[in-house]
Amino acid sequence: MVKIAKAKKSTHSRGKASKNLRTGKSLTIRKEEDPNAEWEIDELGPVYLMWGKKRAKSDKGKPIKKYYIKGEEKHYVWVKWKNPFSDKPDIVWSAEPQSNFTTPELKNQIKSKLQDKKIWPFPSAADGRESGYEERTQICKKERYQLWQSTKASEQGQTWKLLNGIEPTTGSSDASTSETSESEAPEEDDEDDEV
């Protein structure tokens, strides 16, 4: 008998969807689906990197924001589901938080995916001019992340589209939880209060 891998699908309030089998994150409220139910997994895909921004000062003392990669436990993992979402039948991929994977077997597979450093999407100019993609691309290259490519012939050459991706968050608590981000996250400067 074949053992079937199962995990929970996210059912949060922010909607995520995709046109060509890919989603940013399955964060659509699904009234028809039980959020505690487990769903069959067709395959685990690459890692969806979670980014943060840290406030810093430039060499000239001007306030700027620097990007960093959050800790491994914060990253999402792409999942291709055996059955599409009931409210969006063309969606079979979603990026899920690691907490949705409950079995030791899946946790080991996710650990392996994190070590492989294959990610999707890779920062690019398509993210927009204000996305900081140049700085994020340099960080990815420095940390040896690579763009994931499907090995399936039916999926090769397709253009994947990410809708409603997760924006980098500004905060200081995330930087201290990541080994890879510590070198990328500059220290916050204390502001002097004038009396």
C-alpha positions as CSV (number, residue, x, y, z in Angstrom):
1,M,0.0,0.0,0.0
2,V,1.3,3.5,-0.9
3,K,1.6,6.0,1.9
4,I,0.0,9.3,1.0
5,A,1.5,12.5,2.2
6,K,-1.0,15.0,3.6
7,A,-0.8,18.5,5.0
8,K,-3.2,21.4,5.8
9,K,-4.0,24.1,3.3
10,S,-3.8,27.6,4.6
11,T,-7.1,29.4,5.0
12,H,-6.3,33.0,6.0
13,S,-8.0,36.2,5.1
14,R,-5.6,37.6,2.5
15,G,-6.3,36.2,-1.0
16,K,-3.6,34.7,-3.1
17,A,-4.2,33.2,-6.6
18,S,-2.4,32.4,-9.8
19,K,-3.1,32.1,-13.4
20,N,-0.7,29.3,-14.4
21,L,-0.7,26.7,-11.6
22,R,1.3,28.9,-9.2
23,T,0.1,30.9,-6.2
24,G,1.8,33.3,-3.8
25,K,0.3,31.6,-0.8
26,S,-3.0,29.9,-0.2
27,L,-4.4,32.6,1.9
28,T,-8.0,32.7,0.5
29,I,-10.8,32.1,2.9
30,R,-12.4,28.8,1.9
31,K,-15.8,28.6,3.4
32,E,-16.5,25.2,1.7
33,E,-13.2,23.6,3.0
34,D,-12.4,22.7,6.5
35,P,-9.3,24.6,7.6
36,N,-8.3,21.7,9.9
37,A,-8.6,19.1,7.2
38,E,-5.6,17.5,5.6
39,W,-5.2,17.4,1.8
40,E,-3.2,15.0,-0.4
41,I,0.1,16.3,-1.7
42,D,1.2,15.6,-5.2
43,E,4.7,16.9,-4.7
44,L,6.7,19.4,-2.7
45,G,8.3,22.2,-4.7
46,P,10.9,24.8,-4.0
47,V,11.2,27.2,-1.1
48,Y,9.4,30.6,-1.1
49,L,11.9,32.9,0.7
50,M,10.6,35.3,3.3
51,W,12.3,38.7,3.3
52,G,12.6,41.4,5.9
53,K,13.8,45.0,5.8
54,K,15.9,46.6,8.5
55,R,16.3,50.3,9.1
56,A,19.8,51.6,8.9
57,K,21.8,54.7,8.0
58,S,23.9,55.2,4.9
59,D,27.5,56.3,5.0
60,K,26.2,59.9,4.8
61,G,23.8,59.4,7.7
62,K,20.7,59.2,5.6
63,P,18.1,56.7,6.8
64,I,17.7,53.7,4.4
65,K,16.2,50.2,4.5
66,K,18.3,47.1,4.0
67,Y,16.9,43.7,2.9
68,Y,17.7,40.4,4.6
69,I,16.5,36.8,4.4
70,K,14.5,35.8,7.4
71,G,15.3,32.6,9.3
72,E,14.7,29.2,7.7
73,E,11.8,28.4,9.9
74,K,9.9,31.5,8.5
75,H,10.2,30.4,4.8
76,Y,7.2,28.8,3.0
77,V,7.3,25.7,0.9
78,W,5.6,25.3,-2.4
79,V,3.1,22.4,-2.6
80,K,1.4,20.9,-5.6
81,W,-1.9,19.5,-4.4
82,K,-3.5,16.4,-5.9
83,N,-6.9,18.2,-5.9
84,P,-7.2,21.9,-6.8
85,F,-8.9,24.4,-4.5
86,S,-12.6,24.1,-4.7
87,D,-13.2,27.8,-5.3
88,K,-10.4,28.1,-7.9
89,P,-10.1,24.9,-9.8
90,D,-7.1,26.1,-11.9
91,I,-5.0,26.5,-8.7
92,V,-3.1,23.5,-7.7
93,W,0.1,25.1,-6.3
94,S,0.3,27.1,-3.1
95,A,3.1,28.2,-0.8
96,E,2.4,26.9,2.7
97,P,4.0,27.8,6.1
98,Q,6.1,25.0,7.5
99,S,3.7,24.6,10.5
100,N,1.1,23.1,8.1
101,F,3.4,20.0,7.6
102,T,2.9,17.7,10.6
103,T,4.5,14.4,9.8
104,P,8.2,13.7,10.5
105,E,8.6,12.5,6.9
106,L,7.3,15.8,5.5
107,K,9.4,17.8,8.0
108,N,12.6,15.9,6.8
109,Q,11.7,16.6,3.2
110,I,11.2,20.3,4.0
111,K,14.6,20.3,5.8
112,S,16.1,18.9,2.6
113,K,14.4,21.5,0.4
114,L,15.8,24.3,2.7
115,Q,19.3,22.8,2.3
116,D,19.0,22.5,-1.5
117,K,18.5,26.3,-1.7
118,K,16.2,26.1,-4.7
119,I,13.8,29.0,-4.6
120,W,10.9,30.4,-6.6
121,P,10.5,33.2,-7.4
122,F,14.0,34.5,-7.7
123,P,14.2,38.3,-7.3
124,S,14.0,40.0,-10.7
125,A,13.2,43.3,-12.5
126,A,9.7,41.9,-13.0
127,D,9.2,42.5,-9.2
128,G,9.1,46.3,-9.9
129,R,11.6,49.1,-9.5
130,E,10.7,49.7,-5.8
131,S,11.0,46.1,-4.8
132,G,14.7,46.2,-4.1
133,Y,15.2,43.3,-6.4
134,E,18.9,44.3,-7.2
135,E,19.9,44.1,-3.5
136,R,17.8,41.0,-2.9
137,T,19.4,39.3,-6.0
138,Q,22.9,40.0,-4.7
139,I,21.9,38.6,-1.3
140,C,20.5,35.4,-3.0
141,K,23.7,35.0,-5.0
142,K,25.9,35.5,-2.0
143,E,23.9,32.9,0.0
144,R,24.0,30.5,-3.0
145,Y,20.3,30.4,-3.7
146,Q,19.3,29.2,-7.2
147,L,16.1,29.6,-9.2
148,W,14.0,26.4,-9.2
149,Q,13.3,24.8,-12.5
150,S,10.7,22.0,-12.9
151,T,12.1,18.7,-14.0
152,K,8.7,17.6,-15.5
153,A,8.6,18.0,-19.3
154,S,5.0,19.2,-19.1
155,E,6.0,22.1,-16.8
156,Q,9.3,23.1,-18.5
157,G,9.3,26.4,-20.4
158,Q,6.1,27.6,-18.8
159,T,5.9,31.1,-17.4
160,W,4.8,31.0,-13.8
161,K,3.0,34.1,-12.4
162,L,3.0,35.0,-8.8
163,L,0.0,36.9,-7.6
164,N,-0.2,38.8,-4.3
165,G,3.2,37.7,-3.1
166,I,4.2,38.5,0.5
167,E,6.0,41.8,0.8
168,P,9.1,42.1,3.0
169,T,8.3,43.3,6.5
170,T,10.2,45.8,8.5
171,G,11.2,44.7,12.0
172,S,14.1,44.0,14.2
173,S,13.0,40.7,15.8
174,D,13.3,38.7,12.6
175,A,17.0,39.5,12.0
176,S,18.2,37.8,15.1
177,T,16.5,34.4,14.3
178,S,18.4,33.8,11.1
179,E,21.9,32.6,10.6
180,T,22.0,33.8,7.0
181,S,20.4,37.1,7.7
182,E,22.7,38.2,10.6
183,S,25.4,39.4,8.2
184,E,22.8,41.1,5.9
185,A,20.7,42.8,8.7
186,P,22.5,45.9,9.8
187,E,22.2,47.0,13.4
188,E,19.6,49.6,14.3
189,D,21.0,52.9,15.2
190,D,19.7,54.4,18.4
191,E,18.2,57.8,17.9
192,D,19.4,60.5,20.3
193,D,16.5,62.3,22.1
194,E,17.1,65.9,22.4
195,V,16.0,67.6,25.6
